[in-house]
């Protein structure tokens, strides 16, 4: 259990280092790749998740996936809660590491990059705020994401699953990510959102806990329940 929790913690932290790191790289002033755009960012998220899965193996790095595993009988409820906590903590630490790495660029950006834009480097926010629709988008995207992973996981060829999951993230980001930023993962959003709340960032924007708890917090679990039903009754898991 300790090894599993460490793997979830470190795997989530590494995913966030790649993901929040690429947002810092594209948004902050005086980085090498400032302004590289969404394709650059989404591709890095996909590759980063692939690398995390290659290193840490059979991990969920997502409380919604941990819920699916619980509903399918692979985790106990106690394991689900411990794994989810480890993942959120990994998200916090990963985001704090990014802040240390880009500390000079953060300082160079205060006053020229808006506080809301800086907050949105850490956590997701909707392009148009419509909470019922935002909730649906995150729940549906999570359903597609987790259902596809359940199917991909049936492939037993070594090395295929991490690459396929990375491509899946890339496709979902490009096709479904526009409305909300496709968190699909409480740890991905809540961990860095907490880190943003803790960091000594001047003139800090509000953390928008209402959105964070409702949309990237709760909606992925709704998608997870639907994915577990799909996995059990359609995929026969």
DAPE-V476669 format. One record per residue. N is the residue number from 0. PSI is psi in whole degrees, -180 to 180 (999 if undefined). Layout:
N&PSI / N&PSI
This chain:
0&-42 / 1&-43 / 2&-42 / 3&-44 / 4&-39 / 5&-41 / 6&-42 / 7&-42 / 8&-51 / 9&-37 / 10&-42 / 11&-41 / 12&-43 / 13&-41 / 14&-44 / 15&-36 / 16&-45 / 17&-47 / 18&-54 / 19&-33 / 20&-43 / 21&-31 / 22&-40 / 23&-41 / 24&-37 / 25&-25 / 26&-43 / 27&153 / 28&152 / 29&35 / 30&165 / 31&-27 / 32&31 / 33&132 / 34&19 / 35&-22 / 36&179 / 37&-34 / 38&-42 / 39&-45 / 40&-47 / 41&-39 / 42&-41 / 43&-40 / 44&-48 / 45&-49 / 46&-39 / 47&-41 / 48&-39 / 49&-47 / 50&-42 / 51&-41 / 52&-36 / 53&-41 / 54&-47 / 55&-4 / 56&-132 / 57&72 / 58&159 / 59&-32 / 60&35 / 61&116 / 62&-29 / 63&-41 / 64&-36 / 65&-37 / 66&-42 / 67&-46 / 68&-35 / 69&-46 / 70&-28 / 71&0 / 72&11 / 73&-25 / 74&151 / 75&166 / 76&-34 / 77&-43 / 78&-41 / 79&-48 / 80&-42 / 81&-44 / 82&-43 / 83&-41 / 84&-44 / 85&-39 / 86&-42 / 87&-42 / 88&-39 / 89&-39 / 90&-39 / 91&-51 / 92&-41 / 93&-44 / 94&-38 / 95&-38 / 96&-41 / 97&-42 / 98&-42 / 99&-43 / 100&-38 / 101&23 / 102&-41 / 103&-37 / 104&-35 / 105&-48 / 106&-38 / 107&-17 / 108&-16 / 109&126 / 110&-25 / 111&-25 / 112&130 / 113&149 / 114&-35 / 115&-41 / 116&-40 / 117&-44 / 118&-41 / 119&-10 / 120&-32 / 121&-46 / 122&164 / 123&159 / 124&155 / 125&150 / 126&-40 / 127&123 / 128&110 / 129&91 / 130&-43 / 131&-43 / 132&-40 / 133&-42 / 134&-46 / 135&-44 / 136&-47 / 137&-40 / 138&-45 / 139&-44 / 140&-40 / 141&-41 / 142&-48 / 143&-45 / 144&-53 / 145&-37 / 146&-42 / 147&-40 / 148&-41 / 149&-40 / 150&-44 / 151&-36 / 152&-15 / 153&-13 / 154&124 / 155&0 / 156&124 / 157&135 / 158&-13 / 159&-42 / 160&-50 / 161&-39 / 162&-44 / 163&-39 / 164&-40 / 165&-43 / 166&-36 / 167&-46 / 168&-43 / 169&-47 / 170&-43 / 171&-42 / 172&-42 / 173&-38 / 174&-31 / 175&-4 / 176&-13 / 177&-41 / 178&-39 / 179&-10 / 180&6 / 181&66 / 182&-58 / 183&21 / 184&112 / 185&-41 / 186&-36 / 187&-38 / 188&-49 / 189&-39 / 190&-57 / 191&-31 / 192&-42 / 193&-42 / 194&-44 / 195&-40 / 196&-32 / 197&-25 / 198&150 / 199&64 / 200&123 / 201&148 / 202&45 / 203&139 / 204&157 / 205&143 / 206&-7 / 207&59 / 208&-31 / 209&-51 / 210&-45 / 211&-40 / 212&-43 / 213&-51 / 214&-69 / 215&-11 / 216&-57 / 217&-41 / 218&-40 / 219&-29 / 220&-32 / 221&-45 / 222&-35 / 223&-41 / 224&-44 / 225&-40 / 226&-38 / 227&-40 / 228&-45 / 229&-44 / 230&-40 / 231&-45 / 232&-18 / 233&-49 / 234&-15 / 235&32 / 236&999
